[in-house]
Amino acid sequence: MNPSLIMSFVVTMMITALLIPVVIRLGKSLGIVAHKNKRTVHKIEVPRIGGYAIYISSLMGAVIFLKTDPQINAILIAGFFVFFIGLYDDVHDLSPKTKLIVELVAALIVIGYGDIYLKGFDFMPSNWPPIIPAIITVLWIVGITNAINLIDGLDGLSSGISIIVLFTISMTSLTSGRTDIASLSLVLAGAIMGFLFYNFHPAKVFLGDCGALYIGFMISVISLLGFGYNVSTFFTLGAPIVVLMVPIMDTLIAIIRRKVHHKKFSEADRAHLHHNLMFKLKLGHRKSVIVLYGITFLFSLTSYVYLYDSILGTIMFIILMLFFELFVELTGMVSRKYKPLLTIVNIFIHSDHLPKIKILERYRNKRTKKRVIIDRFIILGCLLLVIGFSGTYMHLNQEKPVIKEKQTTPYIKTASNELLDEIYTRLDKAYQNRQSNEECQLVASYFAVDYFTLKDKEENQIGGLDYIYPDLQSAFSSFALKSFYVNKEEYPELEVEDYEIISFSPSKVVIEGLENNEYYNVLISLRYKQKVESLPNSANIVLVLNNDRFYVVGVDNA
């Protein structure tokens, strides 16, 4: 892992840890404390503006470690609105509607200004405006923002879960080269970790709405970036849900439970996941929190495993959901009568302590011994048929694999070394799988590595020239020979050893004749095999999408 990523976590953690004592004193002196009531589990008044320290720390971390672009700017601007409305609510209680309106505005800022929304809707025509993805994105942002707030019921619970989720997003982002998203995730994770030192049971300070809403909002948006440019539609839409399964399921169950019992959604209760662990299973405060940490880790691990083995990841998810459902039914989280899985299980085990299907029980009581034997043979026969059909299906699929017609890639190999070959292989795969954002970043990467490598270049040969838009190739070639390629005599063996994508965002650059096309900025850092001081070690590559492929139309710091 890049040392700067580690530092982004450590620095923000230390800043928060230093700010919290100040915030605690401030909260007590201003009377901004959480008062004891029937629903709370704390016995003393605790300051509830710990989120203020997290916000300041994460903001300072963003200034130090992040390079701004429209997406980062949109996140920070929208995040301020969410934080401010949460802080105002901590001081002066606001209605849920007021907070919801601000959350909707923040979501629209992220979508409109930052161009951040759920990707993966390949079934929609490309010329359609992203209305459906935008609506789902708004629901996602508002939902996760409030889900994190809802699970903030035990000391260290929401903050610890948030750290696990953010680490998972950072690891997933690194696999697709998004070091900017990994850095943003770790900046926030570090800020929360510094707070957790004071928030774990017994807590000296609470997040408050300013912290819980801000963290929930940031996670909802970062998860769209961390997973949103990845391998498949299922992963784009499913991975954030899997990672955030604990707060999502707790929120959905709370909505259903309050609907069943004819209560308002905003009416709090003590039937959340953490309450059931603490009171019904009698695990106590700390053990309940640690158990939910473990469950979140398993769901996060599942989403990460899916990246490398989709079948194993799917099996892990199904197993976890079955256990989750059993817990919900055994603890009566929805209602005492809600026990569908236990009812199905009882068909086979015939327990008097589990719910039964009345019609099936009446049939069992009336049937003869002969009929029992016949029923068992029928069940056995059905099982054998299922196994047989499954085996046959798998065997036929292995014998006759579906051959997917491979499209001819429009990109050519302009040079060859270990790094370029690896990038080109990934580029070809991204093109075949229609992963346009991955394809765009890899085109920029291939061009940058080839262009900034002077080794083995013939006289007047410009690396990556075939990736330049055709109408600009001649002008760019002349420009390159007068700028970067004047260094060829001094550094004839110059070769790019490695690269990192710092940021990826839409660009406002437009060239004549392609006014209606999509443009993107890809900021790349470069590492050479030999030490050089006067040469650029980063480049901002501007690309345009035209005729189903990406072209380079601009290079800064070249």
ABEGO torsion letter per residue (X at the ends): XBAAAAAAAAAAAAAAAAAAAAAAAAAAAAGBBBBBBAABABABBBBAAAAAAAAAAAAAAAAAABBBBAAAAAAAAAAAAAAAAAAAAAABBBBAAAAAAAAAAAAAAAAAAAGBBBBGBAABBAABBBAAAAAAAAAAAAAAAAAAAAABABBGAAAAAAAAAAAAAAAAAAAAGBAAAAAAAAAAAAAAAAAAAAABOBBABBAEAAAAAAAAAAAAAAAAAAAAABABAAAAAAAAAAAAAAAAAAAAAAAAAAAAAGBBAABBBAABAAAAAAAAAGAEAAAAAAAAAAAAAAAAAAAAAAAABAAAAAAAAAAAAAAAAAAAAAAGAABAABBAAAAAAAAAAGBAABBBBAAAAAAAAABBAAAAAAAAAAAAAAAAAAAAAAAAAAAAAAABBBBBBBBBBABBBABBBAAAAAAAAAAAAAAAAGBAAAAAAAAAAAAAAAAABABGBBBGBBBGAAABBAAAAAAAAAAAAABAAAAAAABAABBBABBBBABBBBBABBBBGAAABBBBBBBBBBBBABBBAABBABBBBBBBBBGGBBBBABBBGX
